[in-house]
Amino acid sequence: MKRAVFLDRDGVINQVKLLENRPYPPQNLEEFEYLEESKEAVLALINKNFVVVVVTNQPDIARKTLTESLLADFHAKIGKDTNIKHFYVCPHDDTDECNCRKPKPGLILKAAQDLEIDLANSFLVGDRWKDISAGQHAGCTSFFINNNYSERQPEMPYIAVSSLKEATSIILESYE
């Protein structure tokens, strides 16, 4: 069984746009911008043989404000720039009540099954309570990047960090 680090996308790997202190994803490739040192953090994890998996809610697909093609373009860019090979996406909205939409752990559980991942020795890094809840329910150690959004905060247990870089440092230190 493999160790993995599950990453939320928006607010962890790339910048978000804040409207009334709530995060929104980039609307096109021109708006897409990596967070400082996120690419280097991902590469460090991959170099230490962690499977890095993006697990992301993308309700704009259900809302018809994001196309599958543009989503594929975002992920192709991230994959090319970081060597991430695995992207698991929930395209549903909250009202769909699917099993893949975080805070439910469906995306993580599917990836673990597909990729033979040991969840007890894996990690999740997210910036919203839904990410942390999904990681907790999947049995992963969860890292919360508190970007001070105007929304609900996650429930303990989690490790508070300032960035993906900080989470990566802690993860790598625990395995050396």
Accessible surface in RSA format (square Angstrom, percent):
REM  Atomic radii and reference values for relative SASA: ProtOr
REM  Chains: A
REM  Algorithm: Lee & Richards
REM  Probe-radius: 1.40
REM  Slices: 20
REM RES _ NUM      All-atoms   Total-Side   Main-Chain    Non-polar    All polar
REM                ABS   REL    ABS   REL    ABS   REL    ABS   REL    ABS   REL
RES MET A   1   170.13  88.1  95.68  63.3  74.45 177.3  77.80  66.1  92.33 122.3
RES LYS A   2    95.10  46.4  89.73  55.1   5.36  12.8  64.73  58.3  30.37  32.3
RES ARG A   3    61.65  25.9  58.78  30.0   2.87   6.8  21.81  29.8  39.84  24.1
RES ALA A   4     0.00   0.0   0.00   0.0   0.00   0.0   0.00   0.0   0.00   0.0
RES VAL A   5     0.00   0.0   0.00   0.0   0.00   0.0   0.00   0.0   0.00   0.0
RES PHE A   6     0.00   0.0   0.00   0.0   0.00   0.0   0.00   0.0   0.00   0.0
RES LEU A   7     0.00   0.0   0.00   0.0   0.00   0.0   0.00   0.0   0.00   0.0
RES ASP A   8    11.00   7.7  11.00  11.0   0.00   0.0   0.13   0.3  10.88  10.8
RES ARG A   9     0.77   0.3   0.77   0.4   0.00   0.0   0.00   0.0   0.77   0.5
RES ASP A  10    20.19  14.1  17.71  17.6   2.48   5.9  11.57  27.2   8.62   8.6
RES GLY A  11     3.19   3.9   0.00   N/A   3.19   3.9   2.14   5.9   1.05   2.4
RES VAL A  12     1.07   0.7   0.00   0.0   1.07   2.6   0.00   0.0   1.07   2.9
RES ILE A  13     0.18   0.1   0.18   0.1   0.00   0.0   0.18   0.1   0.00   0.0
RES ASN A  14     0.00   0.0   0.00   0.0   0.00   0.0   0.00   0.0   0.00   0.0
RES GLN A  15    73.13  40.9  69.78  51.0   3.35   8.0  15.84  33.7  57.29  43.5
RES VAL A  16    33.09  21.8  12.64  11.4  20.45  49.3  15.08  13.1  18.00  48.8
RES LYS A  17    94.89  46.3  86.51  53.1   8.38  19.9  56.85  51.2  38.03  40.5
RES LEU A  18    88.45  49.3  63.87  45.7  24.58  61.8  63.87  44.9  24.58  66.2
RES LEU A  19    96.04  53.5  92.06  65.9   3.98  10.0  94.55  66.4   1.50   4.0
RES GLU A  20   168.29  96.6 134.52 101.8  33.78  80.4  63.85 123.5 104.44  85.3
RES ASN A  21    59.54  41.1  52.23  50.5   7.31  17.6  21.78  52.4  37.76  36.5
RES ARG A  22    97.47  40.9  97.47  49.7   0.00   0.0  28.67  39.2  68.80  41.7
RES PRO A  23    11.15   8.1   3.38   3.1   7.78  28.3   3.59   3.0   7.57  47.0
RES TYR A  24    89.99  42.0  89.25  50.8   0.74   1.9  58.03  43.6  31.95  39.4
RES PRO A  25    26.55  19.3  25.67  23.4   0.88   3.2  25.67  21.2   0.88   5.4
RES PRO A  26     8.44   6.2   2.12   1.9   6.33  23.0   5.40   4.5   3.04  18.9
RES GLN A  27    79.22  44.3  66.54  48.6  12.68  30.2  35.84  76.3  43.38  32.9
RES ASN A  28    52.00  35.9  52.00  50.2   0.00   0.0  17.52  42.2  34.47  33.3
RES LEU A  29    66.09  36.8  55.98  40.0  10.12  25.4  56.18  39.5   9.91  26.7
RES GLU A  30   155.68  89.4 118.89  89.9  36.80  87.6  73.64 142.4  82.04  67.0
RES GLU A  31    71.24  40.9  48.78  36.9  22.47  53.5  34.73  67.2  36.51  29.8
RES PHE A  32    16.26   8.1   0.24   0.1  16.02  41.7   0.24   0.1  16.02  45.9
RES GLU A  33   105.87  60.8 101.63  76.9   4.25  10.1  31.34  60.6  74.54  60.9
RES TYR A  34    34.53  16.1  21.93  12.5  12.60  32.8  21.93  16.5  12.60  15.5
RES LEU A  35    48.04  26.8  45.83  32.8   2.21   5.6  45.83  32.2   2.21   5.9
RES GLU A  36   145.24  83.4 120.50  91.2  24.73  58.9  56.11 108.5  89.13  72.8
RES GLU A  37    62.83  36.1  55.31  41.8   7.52  17.9  18.92  36.6  43.91  35.9
RES SER A  38     1.90   1.6   0.67   0.9   1.23   2.8   1.86   4.0   0.04   0.1
RES LYS A  39    73.55  35.9  72.79  44.7   0.76   1.8  25.64  23.1  47.92  51.0
RES GLU A  40   103.62  59.5  97.01  73.4   6.61  15.7  57.13 110.5  46.50  38.0
RES ALA A  41     5.73   5.3   0.21   0.3   5.52  12.6   5.10   7.2   0.63   1.7
RES VAL A  42     0.05   0.0   0.05   0.0   0.00   0.0   0.05   0.0   0.00   0.0
RES LEU A  43    59.28  33.0  59.25  42.4   0.03   0.1  59.25  41.6   0.03   0.1
RES ALA A  44    33.57  30.9  27.27  42.1   6.30  14.3  32.45  45.7   1.12   3.0
RES LEU A  45     0.00   0.0   0.00   0.0   0.00   0.0   0.00   0.0   0.00   0.0
RES ILE A  46    49.13  28.0  42.60  31.7   6.53  15.7  42.60  30.7   6.53  17.7
RES ASN A  47   116.26  80.2  88.82  85.8  27.44  66.1  25.59  61.6  90.67  87.6
RES LYS A  48   100.05  48.8  94.76  58.1   5.28  12.6  48.98  44.1  51.07  54.4
RES ASN A  49   124.28  85.7 105.01 101.5  19.27  46.4  27.80  66.9  96.48  93.3
RES PHE A  50     6.15   3.1   0.29   0.2   5.86  15.2   0.52   0.3   5.63  16.1
RES VAL A  51    26.87  17.7  21.93  19.9   4.94  11.9  26.87  23.3   0.00   0.0
RES VAL A  52     5.33   3.5   0.31   0.3   5.02  12.1   0.31   0.3   5.02  13.6
RES VAL A  53     0.00   0.0   0.00   0.0   0.00   0.0   0.00   0.0   0.00   0.0
RES VAL A  54     0.00   0.0   0.00   0.0   0.00   0.0   0.00   0.0   0.00   0.0
RES VAL A  55     0.00   0.0   0.00   0.0   0.00   0.0   0.00   0.0   0.00   0.0
RES THR A  56     1.55   1.1   1.55   1.6   0.00   0.0   0.00   0.0   1.55   2.3
RES ASN A  57    26.83  18.5  16.00  15.5  10.83  26.1  10.48  25.2  16.35  15.8
RES GLN A  58     2.60   1.5   2.32   1.7   0.28   0.7   0.28   0.6   2.32   1.8
RES PRO A  59    21.19  15.4  21.19  19.3   0.00   0.0  21.19  17.5   0.00   0.0
RES ASP A  60    20.43  14.3  20.43  20.3   0.00   0.0   1.51   3.6  18.92  18.9
RES ILE A  61    21.53  12.3  18.59  13.9   2.94   7.1  18.59  13.4   2.94   8.0
RES ALA A  62    42.79  39.3  14.67  22.6  28.12  64.0  23.77  33.5  19.02  50.4
RES ARG A  63   115.90  48.7  91.56  46.7  24.33  57.9  44.58  60.9  71.32  43.2
RES LYS A  64   179.68  87.7 148.46  91.1  31.21  74.3 101.81  91.6  77.87  82.9
RES THR A  65    88.98  63.3  62.48  63.3  26.50  63.2  67.33  90.4  21.65  32.7
RES LEU A  66    17.22   9.6   9.86   7.1   7.36  18.5  11.99   8.4   5.23  14.1
RES THR A  67    86.19  61.3  80.40  81.5   5.79  13.8  80.43 108.0   5.76   8.7
RES GLU A  68   114.91  66.0 107.83  81.6   7.07  16.8  51.60  99.8  63.31  51.7
RES SER A  69    76.26  64.4  66.24  88.4  10.02  23.1  43.42  92.5  32.85  46.0
RES LEU A  70    39.20  21.8  37.69  27.0   1.51   3.8  38.81  27.3   0.38   1.0
RES LEU A  71    12.16   6.8  12.16   8.7   0.00   0.0  12.16   8.5   0.00   0.0
RES ALA A  72    59.20  54.4  48.55  74.9  10.66  24.2  55.87  78.7   3.34   8.8
RES ASP A  73    63.37  44.4  59.61  59.3   3.76   8.9   6.69  15.8  56.67  56.5
RES PHE A  74     0.64   0.3   0.61   0.4   0.03   0.1   0.61   0.4   0.03   0.1
RES HIS A  75    16.80   9.2  15.29  10.6   1.52   3.9   9.98  10.3   6.83   7.9
RES ALA A  76    67.43  62.0  49.25  76.0  18.18  41.4  61.91  87.2   5.52  14.6
RES LYS A  77    75.14  36.7  68.51  42.0   6.63  15.8  38.69  34.8  36.45  38.8
RES ILE A  78     0.00   0.0   0.00   0.0   0.00   0.0   0.00   0.0   0.00   0.0
RES GLY A  79    15.11  18.6   0.00   N/A  15.11  18.6   9.97  27.4   5.14  11.5
RES LYS A  80   176.19  86.0 143.65  88.1  32.54  77.5 102.59  92.3  73.60  78.4
RES ASP A  81    43.69  30.6  24.01  23.9  19.68  46.5   8.83  20.8  34.86  34.8
RES THR A  82     0.31   0.2   0.15   0.2   0.16   0.4   0.31   0.4   0.00   0.0
RES ASN A  83    76.00  52.4  69.71  67.4   6.28  15.1   7.20  17.3  68.79  66.5
RES ILE A  84     5.32   3.0   0.00   0.0   5.32  12.8   0.84   0.6   4.48  12.2
RES LYS A  85   157.70  76.9 125.83  77.2  31.87  75.9 101.66  91.5  56.04  59.7
RES HIS A  86    52.13  28.5  49.35  34.3   2.79   7.1  27.96  28.8  24.18  28.1
RES PHE A  87    50.82  25.4  23.73  14.7  27.09  70.5  23.73  14.4  27.09  77.5
RES TYR A  88    33.77  15.8  31.11  17.7   2.66   6.9  24.64  18.5   9.13  11.3
RES VAL A  89    38.94  25.6  19.58  17.7  19.36  46.6  19.58  17.0  19.36  52.5
RES CYS A  90     0.00   0.0   0.00   0.0   0.00   0.0   0.00   0.0   0.00   0.0
RES PRO A  91    39.93  29.1  38.03  34.7   1.89   6.9  38.03  31.4   1.89  11.8
RES HIS A  92    61.11  33.4  61.11  42.5   0.00   0.0  35.57  36.7  25.55  29.7
RES ASP A  93    31.00  21.7  30.96  30.8   0.04   0.1   6.04  14.2  24.95  24.9
RES ASP A  94    77.06  54.0  62.46  62.2  14.61  34.5  29.91  70.4  47.15  47.0
RES THR A  95   120.57  85.8  95.54  96.9  25.03  59.7  84.58 113.6  35.99  54.4
RES ASP A  96    73.86  51.7  45.72  45.5  28.15  66.6  15.32  36.1  58.55  58.4
RES GLU A  97   142.85  82.0 117.39  88.8  25.46  60.6  40.60  78.5 102.25  83.5
RES CYS A  98    24.00  18.2  13.31  14.8  10.70  25.1  22.39  56.7   1.62   1.7
RES ASN A  99   114.34  78.9 109.38 105.7   4.96  12.0  28.72  69.1  85.62  82.8
RES CYS A 100    28.29  21.4  27.26  30.4   1.03   2.4  17.12  43.4  11.18  12.1
RES ARG A 101    22.55   9.5  21.38  10.9   1.16   2.8  10.80  14.8  11.75   7.1
RES LYS A 102     2.26   1.1   2.22   1.4   0.04   0.1   1.73   1.6   0.53   0.6
RES PRO A 103    40.75  29.7  38.71  35.3   2.05   7.4  38.93  32.1   1.83  11.4
RES LYS A 104    85.59  41.8  83.14  51.0   2.46   5.9  65.03  58.5  20.57  21.9
RES PRO A 105    28.64  20.9  28.47  25.9   0.17   0.6  28.64  23.6   0.00   0.0
RES GLY A 106    17.89  22.1   0.00   N/A  17.89  22.1  13.25  36.4   4.65  10.4
RES LEU A 107    10.07   5.6   9.65   6.9   0.42   1.1   9.97   7.0   0.10   0.3
RES ILE A 108     0.47   0.3   0.47   0.3   0.00   0.0   0.47   0.3   0.00   0.0
RES LEU A 109    82.22  45.8  77.00  55.1   5.22  13.1  77.64  54.5   4.59  12.3
RES LYS A 110   109.23  53.3 105.54  64.8   3.69   8.8  76.07  68.5  33.16  35.3
RES ALA A 111     0.00   0.0   0.00   0.0   0.00   0.0   0.00   0.0   0.00   0.0
RES ALA A 112     9.93   9.1   7.15  11.0   2.78   6.3   7.56  10.6   2.37   6.3
RES GLN A 113   142.00  79.4 118.29  86.4  23.71  56.5  43.61  92.8  98.39  74.6
RES ASP A 114    67.01  46.9  33.85  33.7  33.17  78.4  19.97  47.0  47.04  46.9
RES LEU A 115    27.08  15.1  25.01  17.9   2.07   5.2  27.08  19.0   0.00   0.0
RES GLU A 116   108.37  62.2 105.63  79.9   2.74   6.5  28.60  55.3  79.77  65.1
RES ILE A 117     3.91   2.2   0.00   0.0   3.91   9.4   0.00   0.0   3.91  10.6
RES ASP A 118    38.25  26.8  36.95  36.8   1.30   3.1   5.87  13.8  32.38  32.3
RES LEU A 119    30.69  17.1  26.74  19.1   3.95   9.9  26.74  18.8   3.95  10.6
RES ALA A 120    80.88  74.4  55.96  86.4  24.92  56.7  57.48  80.9  23.40  62.0
RES ASN A 121    69.22  47.7  66.16  63.9   3.07   7.4   6.91  16.6  62.31  60.2
RES SER A 122     0.62   0.5   0.00   0.0   0.62   1.4   0.00   0.0   0.62   0.9
RES PHE A 123    18.78   9.4  18.78  11.6   0.00   0.0  18.78  11.4   0.00   0.0
RES LEU A 124     0.17   0.1   0.17   0.1   0.00   0.0   0.17   0.1   0.00   0.0
RES VAL A 125     0.00   0.0   0.00   0.0   0.00   0.0   0.00   0.0   0.00   0.0
RES GLY A 126     0.00   0.0   0.00   N/A   0.00   0.0   0.00   0.0   0.00   0.0
RES ASP A 127     1.78   1.2   0.31   0.3   1.47   3.5   0.00   0.0   1.78   1.8
RES ARG A 128    73.71  30.9  72.52  37.0   1.19   2.8  18.50  25.3  55.20  33.5
RES TRP A 129    45.89  18.4  44.98  21.8   0.92   2.2  32.32  17.2  13.58  22.0
RES LYS A 130    46.44  22.7  46.44  28.5   0.00   0.0  31.25  28.1  15.19  16.2
RES ASP A 131     4.52   3.2   4.52   4.5   0.00   0.0   0.00   0.0   4.52   4.5
RES ILE A 132     0.13   0.1   0.13   0.1   0.00   0.0   0.13   0.1   0.00   0.0
RES SER A 133    17.14  14.5  16.52  22.0   0.62   1.4   7.94  16.9   9.20  12.9
RES ALA A 134     0.00   0.0   0.00   0.0   0.00   0.0   0.00   0.0   0.00   0.0
RES GLY A 135     0.00   0.0   0.00   N/A   0.00   0.0   0.00   0.0   0.00   0.0
RES GLN A 136    50.41  28.2  30.74  22.5  19.68  46.8  21.54  45.9  28.87  21.9
RES HIS A 137   131.07  71.6  98.91  68.7  32.16  82.3  71.63  73.8  59.43  69.2
RES ALA A 138     9.82   9.0   0.00   0.0   9.82  22.3   1.67   2.3   8.15  21.6
RES GLY A 139    44.47  54.8   0.00   N/A  44.47  54.8  32.37  88.8  12.09  27.1
RES CYS A 140     9.87   7.5   0.00   0.0   9.87  23.2   1.11   2.8   8.76   9.4
RES THR A 141    56.68  40.3  47.90  48.6   8.78  20.9  26.40  35.5  30.28  45.8
RES SER A 142     3.08   2.6   0.20   0.3   2.88   6.6   0.20   0.4   2.88   4.0
RES PHE A 143     1.31   0.7   1.31   0.8   0.00   0.0   1.31   0.8   0.00   0.0
RES PHE A 144     7.17   3.6   7.17   4.4   0.00   0.0   7.17   4.3   0.00   0.0
RES ILE A 145     5.41   3.1   5.41   4.0   0.00   0.0   5.41   3.9   0.00   0.0
RES ASN A 146    66.76  46.0  49.55  47.9  17.21  41.4  13.65  32.9  53.11  51.3
RES ASN A 147    55.67  38.4  36.87  35.6  18.79  45.3  14.92  35.9  40.75  39.4
RES ASN A 148   107.40  74.1  97.89  94.6   9.50  22.9  30.38  73.1  77.01  74.4
RES TYR A 149    14.89   7.0   5.57   3.2   9.32  24.3   5.13   3.9   9.77  12.0
RES SER A 150    62.85  53.1  42.43  56.6  20.42  47.0  35.77  76.2  27.08  37.9
RES GLU A 151    37.78  21.7  11.43   8.6  26.35  62.7  21.44  41.5  16.33  13.3
RES ARG A 152   130.98  55.0 110.65  56.4  20.33  48.4  58.82  80.4  72.16  43.7
RES GLN A 153    79.83  44.6  70.17  51.3   9.66  23.0  55.24 117.6  24.59  18.6
RES PRO A 154    14.26  10.4   0.68   0.6  13.58  49.4   2.99   2.5  11.27  70.1
RES GLU A 155   119.16  68.4 110.29  83.4   8.87  21.1  44.94  86.9  74.23  60.6
RES MET A 156   134.38  69.6 111.24  73.6  23.15  55.1 105.74  89.9  28.65  38.0
RES PRO A 157   103.69  75.6 101.24  92.3   2.45   8.9 101.39  83.7   2.30  14.3
RES TYR A 158    47.54  22.2  32.65  18.6  14.89  38.7   8.19   6.2  39.35  48.5
RES ILE A 159    66.39  37.8  63.38  47.2   3.02   7.3  66.39  47.8   0.00   0.0
RES ALA A 160    68.54  63.0  48.34  74.6  20.20  45.9  48.66  68.5  19.88  52.7
RES VAL A 161     9.88   6.5   0.00   0.0   9.88  23.8   5.23   4.5   4.65  12.6
RES SER A 162    89.27  75.4  62.32  83.2  26.95  62.1  51.87 110.5  37.40  52.4
RES SER A 163    35.80  30.3  33.23  44.3   2.58   5.9  29.50  62.8   6.30   8.8
RES LEU A 164     4.36   2.4   1.79   1.3   2.56   6.4   1.79   1.3   2.56   6.9
RES LYS A 165   102.07  49.8 100.90  61.9   1.16   2.8  58.59  52.7  43.47  46.3
RES GLU A 166    67.03  38.5  62.45  47.2   4.59  10.9  28.12  54.4  38.92  31.8
RES ALA A 167     0.00   0.0   0.00   0.0   0.00   0.0   0.00   0.0   0.00   0.0
RES THR A 168     5.93   4.2   5.93   6.0   0.00   0.0   5.93   8.0   0.00   0.0
RES SER A 169    48.01  40.6  42.19  56.3   5.82  13.4  24.36  51.9  23.65  33.1
RES ILE A 170    60.07  34.2  58.86  43.8   1.21   2.9  58.97  42.5   1.09   3.0
RES ILE A 171     0.53   0.3   0.06   0.0   0.47   1.1   0.53   0.4   0.00   0.0
RES LEU A 172    25.85  14.4  25.48  18.2   0.37   0.9  25.63  18.0   0.22   0.6
RES GLU A 173   129.16  74.2 111.11  84.1  18.05  43.0  45.40  87.8  83.76  68.4
RES SER A 174    75.10  63.5  35.90  47.9  39.21  90.3  47.49 101.1  27.61  38.7
RES TYR A 175    85.12  39.7  52.81  30.0  32.31  84.1  49.56  37.2  35.56  43.8
RES GLU A 176   153.84  88.3  84.48  63.9  69.36 165.1  64.44 124.7  89.40  73.0
END  Absolute sums over single chains surface
CHAIN  1 A     8773.8       7151.7       1622.1       4660.6       4113.2
END  Absolute sums over all chains
TOTAL          8773.8       7151.7       1622.1       4660.6       4113.2
